[in-house]
Amino acid sequence: MPIIFGRYWNVVYENSPEVVLKDKVIMQNMRILAKNTYDKFYRLTYLLNNIKAVIILWQLFL
């Protein structure tokens, strides 16, 4: 299971969404977390596709 990291805790403890949206530190952490999540899954997808291609090519040449 891939683990995605941000700069700080990935949990928000606030009373309302308006407070969260005004907090610059929380919003910056969520942006970094979203970017890291995208990057991790993009790399994982790329790796799995390459492994699949190698397996297919290996079977063709056997």
Phi, psi and omega in degrees: 000123179291140178250126182257132182250147170246198177270342185216188180300144182269026181235142179245126177245086177226165184279329184212158178298330180296321179294319180296316182294334179275341182279111185292326181293315179297315182295321178296318179297319180293324176296316179295318178298317178296317179295316179296323178296314179299313181299317182296314182287330175296314179295320179296317178297316178300315180296314181295322177295322179291321177297318178299318179295320179295319178297317179296315179296321180299318180292329179291325185266002177274000000 
